[in-house]
């Protein structure tokens, strides 16, 4: 029972020296990668860089106790950082104590919400956002994030909460581009793009083994940080107008009490809920992908608790909302991490960095952090999906494009809400118009297929309709109209068979429509029959009067129903030899 809520008790029992060695090696590699990322994402969130380090210590430790993924690396991520900036910026100006308080409050509220949802076993929430909506939101967020960082590459002042405003602001200030900042930002960006694709082959060409080359290439941002710090010191770039990180507080994260201001909580709870949902969906997707590669499993319900604990820990240590990130989790996986202890060891590495390395980051150009963000988020921009969705599903394409458009024009919060709304509306529209088909028997078989797709046998006085959806209040009236319209087209009809092999449920509204169809057909002298009704559905029907009032029969198979009803004496001119010759009986 305890291991269900504390997964560490499960994997900890088999922990040994070999696993420890692998976890320590992965922790070293992820720590090297996470230091510049944490600084950059804090900058994206509009927070002091050190806050990114604070959000990368205790959250990793708490997730190690409560999380179920063996390789998920928790910490600041780009999309959540952007959403934090949007939410906190709505109540306070960047750089103020109130802004930091709002970010910490977001982490606390998000943590509490996630933990409560986990205790309520609400892991199914991961299924509420469709892939087209999530893909569209992440693509739009990547574009927004990259655009927002161009001002740091150019060394100008610019702002805006949506894409048109950002572009307009950049265009207005581009004449004031600082050449020294540009001389740092452009090479750093190009280097990071190159090392992402060409670093590994180049290192292998120099003689490094493939795995070592891959891990070294992934530490490219550290090289960019070191080189640009060196350039800033040697060229005295701070005095030439290049914005530097400056002094970073040295020491472990302070203990911070989240705000109890009810007015602030009232403003923050909706953004916190959106951050929780997006963060959870992103984290679970990454965790499930990596777990499948090792034939492991995760528990979405327990993941809610693990992420909730991580965010609460972030709030109490002066951090902001965190979740599982794909890039660092993939590095953690590739580096050989075997348990969440690798995350705890990474936290130790980040803590040591805050104690001893922060003075070395004084001369780090802001442009380098912006380049790190741009290169990281542009990998999130998916330009292939719209074309694929257009060819496969116009409805999903509409949801995808609507999410992208609204996020770019109206901002991230409205983009998420609109994406969820569009996804739900499309689901309701599809559910209200389920697929149904008139079917006939394939010659010399007992199989029934759509008359519009296959060469099949039918008879004028029997109509077989296959229903490919549960019958609920969303589609009950549609089914009623569909059946009666088909019946009206066939004046010689004597029997209607509803083939129910795909019907998993019939709710009260669906039952009412079946009763109405039965009465209408009976008034017209037409029998209503059901075939291949599933056991659970039949059990519920037996608890009603419907089966007694049904003017036809319930058949075990569609084939048996068809065999019996084609012999009905209401088919003049079709002797038994007619059916025998065609393999129909």
Secondary structure by P-SEA (a helix, b strand, c coil): ccccccaaaaaaaaccaaaaaaaaaaaaaaaaaaaaaaaaaaaaacccaaaaaaaacaaaaaaaaccccccccccccaaaaaaaaaaaaaccccccaaaaaaaaaaaaaaaaaaaaaaaaccccccccccaaaaaaaaaaaaaaaaaaacccccccccccccaaaaaaaaaaccccccaaaaaaaaaaaaaaaaaaccaaaaaaaacccaaaaaaaaaaaaaaaaaaaaaaaaaaccccccccccccccccccccccccccaaaaaacaaaaaaaaaaaaaaaaaaaaaaaaaacbbbbaaaaaaaaaaaaaaaaaaccccccccaaaaaaaaaaccccaaaaaaaaaaaaaaaaccccccccccaaaaaaaaaaaaaaacccaaaaaaaaccaaaaaaaaaaaaaaacccaaaaaaaaaaaaaaaaaaaaacccccbbbbcccccccccccccbbbbcccbbbbbbccccccccaaaaaaaaaaaaaacccccbbbbcccccccccaaaaaaaaaaaaaaaaacbbbbbccccaaaaaaaaaccccccccbbbbccaaaaaaaaaaccccccccaaaaaaaccc
